């Protein structure tokens, strides 16, 4: 009864206007449950966005939702997914998350695409369900697909003496040296660096050291401006490896930074926009979407569909020149994020990617002729997440049921007082029953 009344009047009623009535109708339900129920009821109204007063900003620089209504956009095509609204709204109130996008697909069809909260710092633009957002380390999954596709398609790395075909056993750092990217004069280079291959980078077995903050790297290289991608490569060249290449595995952001620049140089031979265009046309295009754009550190340079990012360090600058600084959540740590070739993508595009490709292997998931999983593809489940200042993300690929999910926020975990476990809640309480399995708490 409550859903029907609120849904039918959603375009003319605010949540505050029906709160008193709602409390009478639901009797003994806790106030928090009532607030969430009313949010969900208003969210069910299709064909328009319910406009709400914005929440106040707390001492951590992020919205404090309290009982302030949360805008919801997008669509739900399967009523079995209706509970996602409730879980997201509860999580946003607990974690004070400014904005969230969620998408679910099954058998190649996007069955849920939702935006929650706000896209902008002024809290005036409701989060579009198809907003472009950074996904932190989730890029590594797509990077793995891209690298293997480049190898299959015969891409090469250009050097002054000729193009070198990319293969899994291609030694990477000699290629950069051939293009004139070398360690600072007078510094010693670890001889093992020349043994690092593409496969070592993909599997986190290269042994590369972790890059320091931008401030430290700039000091080490005597830079006056923010470190570039080439500067990061030069810094890695003059520091010893943590272990012999291939000896063991240790998660490495730097390995994928190196891969980004390797692939960008190779892609520029065919595409004007380099690696970005390769991702749009060769990776996402076959999956049915090209919703991927550059996401520079400076907000003024971003695509209109990209969002603003939040963190508890809104006022802390990342390292650029003394006259040109941007907040930490926009720049990512103490670097100018542009050194990492950053990009943003939509949640539905992530689901379409997961519907077409086997995780990061560069292998098509479905046999186009016979239907069902392609030969050699196991029917397991893959889950991967990412976190950086201003962004949290998670993807799930359930190959046995061809069900996929993507969840992205525009706030990182810095000073978040409650654990961000929204993807786990969605999976256990909604997606398991959606696939015909018992729900878990």
C-alpha positions as a Markdown table, in Angstrom:
| # | Residue | x | y | z |
|---|---|---|---|---|
| 1 | Unk | 0.0 | 0.0 | 0.0 |
| 2 | Unk | 2.8 | 2.4 | 0.9 |
| 3 | Unk | 4.7 | 1.7 | -2.3 |
| 4 | Unk | 1.6 | 2.3 | -4.4 |
| 5 | Unk | 0.7 | 5.6 | -2.7 |
| 6 | Unk | 4.2 | 7.0 | -2.8 |
| 7 | Unk | 5.0 | 5.8 | -6.3 |
| 8 | Unk | 1.8 | 7.3 | -7.8 |
| 9 | Unk | 2.6 | 10.6 | -6.2 |
| 10 | Unk | 6.3 | 10.6 | -6.5 |
| 11 | Unk | 6.4 | 13.5 | -9.0 |
| 12 | Unk | 4.6 | 15.8 | -6.7 |
| 13 | Unk | 5.5 | 14.5 | -3.2 |
| 14 | Unk | 8.8 | 14.7 | -1.4 |
| 15 | Unk | 9.8 | 12.0 | 1.1 |
| 16 | Unk | 9.4 | 14.5 | 4.0 |
| 17 | Unk | 5.8 | 15.1 | 3.0 |
| 18 | Unk | 4.9 | 11.4 | 3.3 |
| 19 | Unk | 7.1 | 10.5 | 6.2 |
| 20 | Unk | 4.5 | 11.2 | 8.9 |
| 21 | Unk | 1.9 | 9.2 | 7.0 |
| 22 | Unk | 4.4 | 6.5 | 6.4 |
| 23 | Unk | 5.2 | 6.1 | 10.1 |
| 24 | Unk | 1.5 | 5.7 | 10.8 |
| 25 | Unk | 1.1 | 3.0 | 8.2 |
| 26 | Unk | 4.1 | 0.9 | 9.0 |
| 27 | Unk | 3.5 | 0.9 | 12.7 |
| 28 | Unk | 6.5 | -0.6 | 14.6 |
| 29 | Unk | 9.2 | -0.5 | 11.9 |
| 30 | Unk | 12.4 | 1.3 | 13.0 |
| 31 | Unk | 12.8 | 4.9 | 11.7 |
| 32 | Unk | 15.8 | 3.9 | 9.6 |
| 33 | Unk | 13.8 | 1.2 | 7.9 |
| 34 | Unk | 11.0 | 3.6 | 7.2 |
| 35 | Unk | 13.4 | 6.1 | 5.6 |
| 36 | Unk | 14.9 | 3.5 | 3.4 |
| 37 | Unk | 11.5 | 2.1 | 2.4 |
| 38 | Unk | 10.3 | 5.6 | 1.5 |
| 39 | Unk | 13.5 | 6.2 | -0.5 |
| 40 | Unk | 12.9 | 3.0 | -2.4 |
| 41 | Unk | 9.3 | 3.7 | -3.0 |
| 42 | Unk | 10.1 | 7.1 | -4.5 |
| 43 | Unk | 12.9 | 5.5 | -6.5 |
| 44 | Unk | 10.4 | 3.2 | -8.1 |
| 45 | Unk | 8.8 | 6.1 | -9.9 |
| 46 | Unk | 9.9 | 5.9 | -13.5 |
| 47 | Unk | 9.9 | 8.7 | -16.2 |
| 48 | Unk | 11.5 | 11.4 | -14.0 |
| 49 | Unk | 13.9 | 12.2 | -11.2 |
| 50 | Unk | 12.5 | 13.1 | -7.8 |
| 51 | Unk | 14.1 | 16.4 | -6.7 |
| 52 | Unk | 15.3 | 16.6 | -3.1 |
| 53 | Unk | 17.0 | 19.1 | -0.8 |
| 54 | Unk | 20.7 | 18.3 | -0.6 |
| 55 | Unk | 22.3 | 16.9 | 2.6 |
| 56 | Unk | 24.6 | 18.9 | 4.8 |
| 57 | Unk | 28.3 | 18.5 | 4.5 |
| 58 | Unk | 30.1 | 17.0 | 7.5 |
| 59 | Unk | 33.5 | 17.7 | 9.0 |
| 60 | Unk | 35.1 | 15.1 | 6.8 |
| 61 | Unk | 34.0 | 17.1 | 3.7 |
| 62 | Unk | 31.5 | 14.5 | 2.6 |
| 63 | Unk | 27.6 | 14.5 | 2.6 |
| 64 | Unk | 26.0 | 13.5 | 5.9 |
| 65 | Unk | 22.7 | 12.0 | 4.7 |
| 66 | Unk | 20.9 | 11.6 | 8.0 |
| 67 | Unk | 17.3 | 11.4 | 7.0 |
| 68 | Unk | 17.8 | 13.5 | 3.8 |
| 69 | Unk | 16.2 | 11.8 | 0.8 |
| 70 | Unk | 18.6 | 10.3 | -1.7 |
| 71 | Unk | 17.8 | 10.8 | -5.5 |
| 72 | Unk | 17.6 | 7.7 | -7.7 |
| 73 | Unk | 17.8 | 7.5 | -11.4 |
| 74 | Unk | 17.8 | 4.8 | -14.1 |
| 75 | Unk | 15.8 | 1.6 | -14.5 |
| 76 | Unk | 15.1 | -1.9 | -13.2 |
| 77 | Unk | 13.7 | -4.4 | -15.8 |
| 78 | Unk | 13.4 | -7.3 | -13.4 |
| 79 | Unk | 11.5 | -7.0 | -10.2 |
| 80 | Unk | 13.8 | -9.6 | -8.6 |
| 81 | Unk | 16.4 | -6.9 | -8.5 |
| 82 | Unk | 14.2 | -4.3 | -6.7 |
| 83 | Unk | 16.0 | -4.9 | -3.4 |
| 84 | Unk | 19.2 | -3.4 | -4.8 |
| 85 | Unk | 17.7 | 0.1 | -4.1 |
| 86 | Unk | 17.2 | -0.7 | -0.4 |
| 87 | Unk | 20.8 | -2.1 | 0.0 |
| 88 | Unk | 22.4 | 0.9 | -1.8 |
| 89 | Unk | 20.5 | 3.5 | 0.1 |
| 90 | Unk | 21.2 | 1.9 | 3.4 |
| 91 | Unk | 24.9 | 1.7 | 2.6 |
| 92 | Unk | 25.0 | 5.3 | 1.4 |
| 93 | Unk | 23.5 | 6.5 | 4.8 |
| 94 | Unk | 26.0 | 4.3 | 6.8 |
| 95 | Unk | 29.1 | 5.4 | 4.8 |
| 96 | Unk | 28.0 | 8.9 | 3.8 |
| 97 | Unk | 28.7 | 8.1 | 0.1 |
| 98 | Unk | 27.9 | 11.0 | -2.2 |
| 99 | Unk | 27.1 | 8.9 | -5.3 |
| 100 | Unk | 26.8 | 5.3 | -6.5 |
| 101 | Unk | 26.1 | 3.7 | -9.8 |
| 102 | Unk | 25.1 | 0.0 | -10.1 |
| 103 | Unk | 24.5 | -2.2 | -13.1 |
| 104 | Unk | 23.4 | -5.8 | -13.4 |
| 105 | Unk | 23.2 | -7.9 | -16.6 |
| 106 | Unk | 22.2 | -11.5 | -17.3 |
| 107 | Unk | 22.8 | -13.3 | -20.6 |
| 108 | Unk | 24.0 | -10.2 | -22.2 |
| 109 | Unk | 21.0 | -8.0 | -21.3 |
| 110 | Unk | 21.4 | -5.1 | -18.8 |
| 111 | Unk | 18.5 | -5.7 | -16.4 |
| 112 | Unk | 19.4 | -3.0 | -13.8 |
| 113 | Unk | 21.1 | 0.4 | -14.3 |
| 114 | Unk | 20.8 | 2.8 | -11.4 |
| 115 | Unk | 22.4 | 6.0 | -10.2 |
| 116 | Unk | 22.1 | 7.1 | -6.6 |
| 117 | Unk | 22.9 | 10.4 | -4.8 |
| 118 | Unk | 24.7 | 13.2 | -6.6 |
| 119 | Unk | 27.2 | 13.7 | -9.4 |
| 120 | Unk | 28.6 | 17.1 | -8.4 |
| 121 | Unk | 30.1 | 18.8 | -5.4 |
| 122 | Unk | 27.3 | 21.3 | -5.2 |
| 123 | Unk | 24.8 | 18.4 | -4.7 |
| 124 | Unk | 22.5 | 19.7 | -7.4 |
| 125 | Unk | 22.8 | 17.1 | -10.2 |
| 126 | Unk | 21.4 | 13.6 | -9.4 |
| 127 | Unk | 23.8 | 10.8 | -10.3 |
| 128 | Unk | 22.9 | 9.6 | -13.8 |
| 129 | Unk | 22.8 | 5.8 | -14.1 |
| 130 | Unk | 25.2 | 6.0 | -17.1 |
| 131 | Unk | 27.7 | 8.4 | -15.4 |
| 132 | Unk | 31.3 | 7.9 | -16.4 |
| 133 | Unk | 33.4 | 7.0 | -13.4 |
| 134 | Unk | 37.0 | 6.0 | -12.6 |
| 135 | Unk | 37.2 | 2.4 | -11.4 |
| 136 | Unk | 40.7 | 2.3 | -9.7 |
| 137 | Unk | 42.3 | -1.1 | -10.0 |
| 138 | Unk | 39.4 | -2.7 | -11.9 |
| 139 | Unk | 41.2 | -1.2 | -14.9 |
| 140 | Unk | 43.7 | -4.1 | -14.5 |
| 141 | Unk | 41.1 | -6.6 | -15.5 |
| 142 | Unk | 40.4 | -4.7 | -18.8 |
| 143 | Unk | 44.1 | -4.0 | -19.2 |
| 144 | Unk | 44.7 | -7.8 | -19.2 |
| 145 | Unk | 42.2 | -8.3 | -22.0 |
| 146 | Unk | 43.7 | -5.4 | -24.0 |
| 147 | Unk | 47.3 | -6.6 | -23.7 |
| 148 | Unk | 46.4 | -10.1 | -24.8 |
| 149 | Unk | 44.3 | -8.7 | -27.7 |
| 150 | Unk | 47.2 | -6.6 | -28.9 |
| 151 | Unk | 49.4 | -9.7 | -29.0 |
| 152 | Unk | 46.7 | -11.7 | -30.9 |
| 153 | Unk | 46.2 | -8.8 | -33.4 |
| 154 | Unk | 49.9 | -8.4 | -34.0 |
| 155 | Unk | 50.5 | -4.9 | -32.5 |
| 156 | Unk | 54.1 | -3.8 | -32.3 |
| 157 | Unk | 56.1 | -1.3 | -30.2 |
| 158 | Unk | 57.8 | 1.4 | -32.3 |
| 159 | Unk | 61.5 | 2.0 | -31.9 |
| 160 | Unk | 64.0 | 4.0 | -34.0 |
| 161 | Unk | 65.4 | 0.8 | -35.4 |
| 162 | Unk | 62.0 | -0.8 | -36.3 |
| 163 | Unk | 58.8 | -2.0 | -34.8 |
| 164 | Unk | 59.0 | -4.9 | -32.2 |
| 165 | Unk | 56.0 | -7.3 | -32.2 |
| 166 | Unk | 54.4 | -7.6 | -28.8 |
| 167 | Unk | 54.4 | -11.1 | -27.3 |
| 168 | Unk | 54.1 | -12.5 | -23.8 |
| 169 | Unk | 57.8 | -13.1 | -23.6 |
| 170 | Unk | 58.7 | -9.6 | -25.0 |
| 171 | Unk | 61.3 | -7.9 | -22.8 |
| 172 | Unk | 59.8 | -4.5 | -21.9 |
| 173 | Unk | 62.4 | -2.2 | -20.5 |
| 174 | Unk | 64.9 | -2.5 | -23.4 |
| 175 | Unk | 62.0 | -1.2 | -25.6 |
| 176 | Unk | 61.7 | 2.0 | -23.5 |
| 177 | Unk | 65.5 | 2.4 | -23.5 |
| 178 | Unk | 65.5 | 2.2 | -27.3 |
| 179 | Unk | 63.1 | 5.1 | -27.4 |
| 180 | Unk | 65.5 | 7.2 | -25.2 |
| 181 | Unk | 63.7 | 6.6 | -21.8 |
| 182 | Unk | 66.7 | 5.9 | -19.5 |
| 183 | Unk | 67.4 | 6.3 | -15.8 |
| 184 | Unk | 68.8 | 9.6 | -14.5 |
| 185 | Unk | 72.5 | 10.2 | -15.4 |
| 186 | Unk | 74.8 | 8.7 | -12.8 |
| 187 | Unk | 72.3 | 6.3 | -11.4 |
| 188 | Unk | 72.8 | 2.5 | -11.5 |
| 189 | Unk | 70.3 | 0.3 | -13.2 |
| 190 | Unk | 69.4 | -3.1 | -11.8 |
| 191 | Unk | 70.5 | -5.6 | -14.5 |
| 192 | Unk | 67.5 | -7.8 | -13.8 |
| 193 | Unk | 65.2 | -5.0 | -15.1 |
| 194 | Unk | 66.0 | -6.1 | -18.7 |
| 195 | Unk | 64.6 | -9.6 | -18.0 |
| 196 | Unk | 61.1 | -8.3 | -17.2 |
| 197 | Unk | 58.6 | -9.5 | -19.8 |
| 198 | Unk | 55.0 | -8.6 | -20.7 |
| 199 | Unk | 53.8 | -11.8 | -18.9 |
| 200 | Unk | 55.7 | -10.9 | -15.7 |
| 201 | Unk | 53.8 | -7.5 | -15.7 |
| 202 | Unk | 50.4 | -9.1 | -16.3 |
| 203 | Unk | 50.9 | -11.7 | -13.5 |
| 204 | Unk | 52.5 | -9.3 | -10.9 |
| 205 | Unk | 55.7 | -11.3 | -11.0 |
| 206 | Unk | 58.0 | -8.6 | -12.3 |
| 207 | Unk | 59.4 | -7.6 | -8.9 |
| 208 | Unk | 59.1 | -3.9 | -9.5 |
| 209 | Unk | 59.4 | -1.6 | -6.4 |
| 210 | Unk | 56.5 | 0.4 | -5.3 |
| 211 | Unk | 56.6 | 4.0 | -6.6 |
| 212 | Unk | 56.8 | 6.7 | -3.8 |
| 213 | Unk | 54.6 | 9.8 | -3.5 |
| 214 | Unk | 54.8 | 12.3 | -6.3 |
| 215 | Unk | 56.7 | 14.7 | -4.0 |
| 216 | Unk | 59.4 | 12.1 | -3.3 |
| 217 | Unk | 59.7 | 11.0 | -6.9 |
| 218 | Unk | 60.0 | 14.6 | -8.1 |
| 219 | Unk | 62.7 | 15.2 | -5.5 |
| 220 | Unk | 64.6 | 12.0 | -6.6 |
| 221 | Unk | 64.5 | 13.1 | -10.2 |
| 222 | Unk | 65.0 | 16.8 | -9.5 |
| 223 | Unk | 61.7 | 17.7 | -11.2 |
| 224 | Unk | 59.9 | 21.1 | -10.9 |
| 225 | Unk | 56.6 | 19.8 | -12.2 |
| 226 | Unk | 54.4 | 16.8 | -11.6 |
| 227 | Unk | 56.0 | 13.5 | -12.7 |
| 228 | Unk | 54.9 | 12.2 | -16.1 |
| 229 | Unk | 54.5 | 8.6 | -17.2 |
| 230 | Unk | 58.1 | 8.7 | -18.5 |
| 231 | Unk | 59.3 | 10.0 | -15.2 |
| 232 | Unk | 57.7 | 7.0 | -13.4 |
| 233 | Unk | 59.5 | 4.7 | -15.8 |
| 234 | Unk | 62.8 | 6.5 | -15.2 |
| 235 | Unk | 62.4 | 6.2 | -11.5 |
| 236 | Unk | 61.7 | 2.5 | -11.7 |
| 237 | Unk | 64.8 | 2.1 | -13.8 |
| 238 | Unk | 67.1 | 3.5 | -11.1 |
| 239 | Unk | 65.8 | 1.4 | -8.2 |
| 240 | Unk | 66.5 | -2.2 | -7.4 |
| 241 | Unk | 63.9 | -4.9 | -8.0 |
| 242 | Unk | 62.3 | -6.5 | -4.9 |
| 243 | Unk | 62.9 | -10.0 | -6.3 |
| 244 | Unk | 64.0 | -11.8 | -9.5 |
| 245 | Unk | 61.4 | -11.6 | -12.3 |
| 246 | Unk | 59.2 | -14.6 | -12.2 |
| 247 | Unk | 60.4 | -15.7 | -8.8 |
| 248 | Unk | 57.1 | -15.0 | -7.0 |
| 249 | Unk | 53.9 | -12.9 | -7.2 |
| 250 | Unk | 53.4 | -9.6 | -5.5 |
| 251 | Unk | 50.5 | -7.3 | -6.4 |
| 252 | Unk | 51.9 | -4.3 | -8.3 |
| 253 | Unk | 50.3 | -1.1 | -9.4 |
| 254 | Unk | 53.6 | -0.1 | -11.1 |
| 255 | Unk | 53.5 | -3.2 | -13.3 |
| 256 | Unk | 50.3 | -2.0 | -14.9 |
| 257 | Unk | 51.5 | 1.6 | -15.1 |
| 258 | Unk | 54.3 | 0.1 | -17.3 |
| 259 | Unk | 51.8 | -1.9 | -19.3 |
| 260 | Unk | 49.7 | 1.2 | -19.9 |
| 261 | Unk | 52.6 | 3.1 | -21.5 |
| 262 | Unk | 53.6 | 0.0 | -23.5 |
| 263 | Unk | 50.1 | -0.4 | -24.9 |
| 264 | Unk | 49.6 | 3.3 | -25.5 |
| 265 | Unk | 52.8 | 3.5 | -27.6 |
| 266 | Unk | 51.8 | 0.5 | -29.6 |
| 267 | Unk | 48.2 | 1.7 | -30.1 |
| 268 | Unk | 49.3 | 5.1 | -31.4 |
| 269 | Unk | 50.6 | 3.4 | -34.5 |
| 270 | Unk | 46.9 | 2.7 | -35.5 |
| 271 | Unk | 44.8 | 5.1 | -33.4 |
| 272 | Unk | 45.1 | 8.8 | -32.9 |
| 273 | Unk | 43.9 | 8.6 | -29.3 |
| 274 | Unk | 46.2 | 5.6 | -28.6 |
| 275 | Unk | 45.3 | 3.2 | -25.9 |
| 276 | Unk | 42.0 | 5.0 | -25.1 |
| 277 | Unk | 40.8 | 4.5 | -28.7 |
| 278 | Unk | 42.0 | 0.9 | -28.7 |
| 279 | Unk | 39.9 | 0.2 | -25.6 |
| 280 | Unk | 36.8 | 1.7 | -27.0 |
| 281 | Unk | 37.0 | 0.1 | -30.4 |
| 282 | Unk | 38.8 | -3.2 | -29.9 |
| 283 | Unk | 37.7 | -4.2 | -26.3 |
| 284 | Unk | 34.4 | -2.5 | -25.5 |
| 285 | Unk | 33.1 | -2.2 | -29.1 |
| 286 | Unk | 32.7 | -5.9 | -29.7 |
| 287 | Unk | 30.9 | -6.1 | -26.4 |
| 288 | Unk | 28.3 | -3.5 | -27.5 |
| 289 | Unk | 29.5 | -0.4 | -25.8 |
| 290 | Unk | 32.1 | 2.4 | -26.3 |
| 291 | Unk | 31.3 | 4.3 | -23.1 |
| 292 | Unk | 34.9 | 5.0 | -22.1 |
| 293 | Unk | 36.6 | 8.4 | -21.9 |
| 294 | Unk | 39.8 | 10.0 | -20.6 |
| 295 | Unk | 39.5 | 11.2 | -17.0 |
| 296 | Unk | 42.2 | 13.9 | -16.4 |
| 297 | Unk | 43.1 | 15.2 | -13.0 |
| 298 | Unk | 41.8 | 18.7 | -13.8 |
| 299 | Unk | 38.0 | 18.7 | -13.6 |
| 300 | Unk | 37.7 | 21.4 | -16.3 |
| 301 | Unk | 39.3 | 19.0 | -18.8 |
| 302 | Unk | 37.0 | 16.0 | -18.2 |
| 303 | Unk | 34.1 | 14.7 | -20.3 |
| 304 | Unk | 30.7 | 16.2 | -19.3 |
| 305 | Unk | 29.5 | 12.7 | -18.2 |
| 306 | Unk | 32.4 | 12.2 | -15.9 |
| 307 | Unk | 31.7 | 12.9 | -12.2 |
| 308 | Unk | 33.3 | 14.9 | -9.4 |
| 309 | Unk | 35.2 | 12.9 | -6.9 |
| 310 | Unk | 35.1 | 13.1 | -3.1 |
| 311 | Unk | 37.5 | 12.2 | -0.2 |
| 312 | Unk | 38.1 | 13.3 | 3.3 |
| 313 | Unk | 41.1 | 15.2 | 2.0 |
| 314 | Unk | 39.1 | 17.6 | -0.3 |
| 315 | Unk | 41.5 | 20.5 | 0.5 |
| 316 | Unk | 44.8 | 18.5 | 0.2 |
| 317 | Unk | 46.5 | 19.1 | -3.1 |
| 318 | Unk | 48.2 | 16.5 | -5.2 |
| 319 | Unk | 51.6 | 17.3 | -6.6 |
| 320 | Unk | 51.6 | 19.6 | -9.5 |
| 321 | Unk | 53.5 | 22.9 | -9.9 |
| 322 | Unk | 53.2 | 25.3 | -7.0 |
| 323 | Unk | 50.8 | 27.4 | -9.0 |
| 324 | Unk | 48.7 | 24.6 | -10.3 |
| 325 | Unk | 47.3 | 22.1 | -7.7 |
| 326 | Unk | 44.2 | 20.0 | -7.6 |
| 327 | Unk | 42.5 | 18.1 | -4.7 |
| 328 | Unk | 43.8 | 14.7 | -3.8 |
| 329 | Unk | 40.6 | 12.9 | -4.9 |
| 330 | Unk | 40.9 | 14.4 | -8.4 |
| 331 | Unk | 44.6 | 13.8 | -8.8 |
| 332 | Unk | 45.0 | 10.4 | -7.1 |
| 333 | Unk | 47.6 | 10.3 | -4.3 |
| 334 | Unk | 50.4 | 12.8 | -4.8 |
| 335 | Unk | 50.7 | 12.4 | -8.5 |
| 336 | Unk | 49.1 | 14.1 | -11.4 |
| 337 | Unk | 46.9 | 11.1 | -12.4 |
| 338 | Unk | 47.5 | 11.9 | -16.1 |
| 339 | Unk | 50.8 | 10.1 | -15.7 |
| 340 | Unk | 48.8 | 6.8 | -15.4 |
| 341 | Unk | 46.7 | 7.3 | -18.5 |
| 342 | Unk | 43.4 | 7.4 | -16.5 |
| 343 | Unk | 40.0 | 6.7 | -17.9 |
| 344 | Unk | 36.4 | 6.5 | -16.8 |
| 345 | Unk | 33.6 | 4.1 | -17.8 |
| 346 | Unk | 29.9 | 3.4 | -17.1 |
| 347 | Unk | 28.6 | 0.6 | -15.0 |
| 348 | Unk | 26.5 | -0.8 | -17.8 |
| 349 | Unk | 29.6 | -0.8 | -20.1 |
| 350 | Unk | 31.4 | -2.8 | -17.5 |
| 351 | Unk | 28.6 | -5.4 | -17.4 |
| 352 | Unk | 28.7 | -5.5 | -21.2 |
| 353 | Unk | 32.4 | -6.1 | -21.1 |
| 354 | Unk | 31.9 | -8.9 | -18.6 |
| 355 | Unk | 29.2 | -10.4 | -20.8 |
| 356 | Unk | 31.5 | -10.7 | -23.7 |
| 357 | Unk | 35.1 | -11.4 | -22.4 |
| 358 | Unk | 36.5 | -14.0 | -20.1 |
| 359 | Unk | 37.7 | -11.8 | -17.3 |
| 360 | Unk | 41.2 | -10.5 | -18.2 |
| 361 | Unk | 42.2 | -13.3 | -20.6 |
| 362 | Unk | 41.3 | -11.7 | -23.9 |
| 363 | Unk | 39.1 | -14.7 | -24.8 |
| 364 | Unk | 35.5 | -14.4 | -25.9 |
| 365 | Unk | 33.2 | -15.7 | -23.2 |
| 366 | Unk | 30.5 | -17.1 | -25.5 |
| 367 | Unk | 30.7 | -19.4 | -28.5 |
| 368 | Unk | 29.0 | -17.3 | -31.1 |
| 369 | Unk | 28.1 | -20.3 | -33.3 |
| 370 | Unk | 27.1 | -23.0 | -30.7 |
| 371 | Unk | 26.0 | -20.7 | -27.9 |
| 372 | Unk | 26.9 | -21.3 | -24.3 |
| 373 | Unk | 30.4 | -20.9 | -22.8 |
| 374 | Unk | 33.3 | -21.0 | -25.3 |
| 375 | Unk | 35.6 | -24.0 | -25.3 |
| 376 | Unk | 38.1 | -23.8 | -22.5 |
| 377 | Unk | 36.1 | -21.3 | -20.5 |
| 378 | Unk | 35.3 | -22.5 | -17.0 |
| 379 | Unk | 32.0 | -21.9 | -15.3 |
| 380 | Unk | 33.4 | -20.2 | -12.2 |
| 381 | Unk | 33.0 | -16.8 | -10.6 |
| 382 | Unk | 35.4 | -13.8 | -10.7 |
| 383 | Unk | 35.3 | -10.9 | -8.3 |
| 384 | Unk | 37.6 | -8.0 | -8.4 |
| 385 | Unk | 37.7 | -4.6 | -6.6 |
| 386 | Unk | 39.6 | -1.3 | -6.7 |
| 387 | Unk | 40.1 | 1.6 | -4.4 |
| 388 | Unk | 41.9 | 5.0 | -4.7 |
| 389 | Unk | 41.2 | 8.5 | -3.4 |
| 390 | Unk | 37.7 | 9.5 | -4.7 |
| 391 | Unk | 36.7 | 6.0 | -6.0 |
| 392 | Unk | 35.7 | 2.6 | -5.0 |
| 393 | Unk | 34.7 | -0.1 | -7.5 |
| 394 | Unk | 33.7 | -3.8 | -7.7 |
| 395 | Unk | 32.8 | -6.2 | -10.5 |
| 396 | Unk | 31.5 | -9.7 | -10.5 |
| 397 | Unk | 31.3 | -12.2 | -13.3 |
| 398 | Unk | 29.3 | -15.4 | -12.6 |
| 399 | Unk | 30.1 | -17.4 | -15.8 |
| 400 | Unk | 27.9 | -20.3 | -14.9 |
| 401 | Unk | 24.7 | -18.2 | -15.0 |
| 402 | Unk | 26.0 | -15.4 | -17.3 |
| 403 | Unk | 25.2 | -12.8 | -14.6 |
| 404 | Unk | 27.4 | -9.8 | -14.0 |
| 405 | Unk | 27.4 | -6.8 | -11.7 |
| 406 | Unk | 29.3 | -3.5 | -11.4 |
| 407 | Unk | 29.3 | -1.1 | -8.5 |
| 408 | Unk | 31.2 | 2.2 | -8.5 |
| 409 | Unk | 31.2 | 5.2 | -6.0 |
| 410 | Unk | 32.7 | 8.7 | -6.3 |
| 411 | Unk | 34.2 | 8.5 | -2.8 |
| 412 | Unk | 37.2 | 6.5 | -1.5 |
| 413 | Unk | 37.5 | 4.8 | 1.9 |
| 414 | Unk | 39.6 | 7.5 | 3.6 |
| 415 | Unk | 38.3 | 8.1 | 7.1 |
| 416 | Unk | 35.1 | 6.0 | 6.3 |
| 417 | Unk | 33.9 | 4.9 | 9.7 |
| 418 | Unk | 31.9 | 2.0 | 8.4 |
| 419 | Unk | 33.2 | -0.8 | 6.2 |
| 420 | Unk | 32.1 | -0.5 | 2.6 |
| 421 | Unk | 30.6 | -3.9 | 1.9 |
| 422 | Unk | 27.9 | -2.9 | -0.5 |
| 423 | Unk | 29.0 | -5.2 | -3.4 |
| 424 | Unk | 29.1 | -8.2 | -1.0 |
| 425 | Unk | 25.6 | -7.4 | 0.3 |
| 426 | Unk | 24.2 | -7.1 | -3.2 |
| 427 | Unk | 25.8 | -10.4 | -4.2 |
| 428 | Unk | 24.6 | -12.4 | -1.2 |
| 429 | Unk | 21.1 | -11.0 | -0.8 |
| 430 | Unk | 20.1 | -10.2 | -4.3 |
| 431 | Unk | 22.3 | -11.8 | -7.0 |
| 432 | Unk | 22.4 | -15.3 | -5.4 |
| 433 | Unk | 18.6 | -15.6 | -5.5 |
| 434 | Unk | 18.6 | -13.9 | -8.9 |
| 435 | Unk | 20.6 | -16.9 | -10.1 |
| 436 | Unk | 18.4 | -19.5 | -8.4 |
| 437 | Unk | 20.6 | -20.0 | -5.3 |
| 438 | Unk | 19.7 | -19.4 | -1.6 |
| 439 | Unk | 20.3 | -15.9 | -0.2 |
| 440 | Unk | 23.1 | -15.4 | 2.4 |
| 441 | Unk | 23.2 | -12.8 | 5.1 |
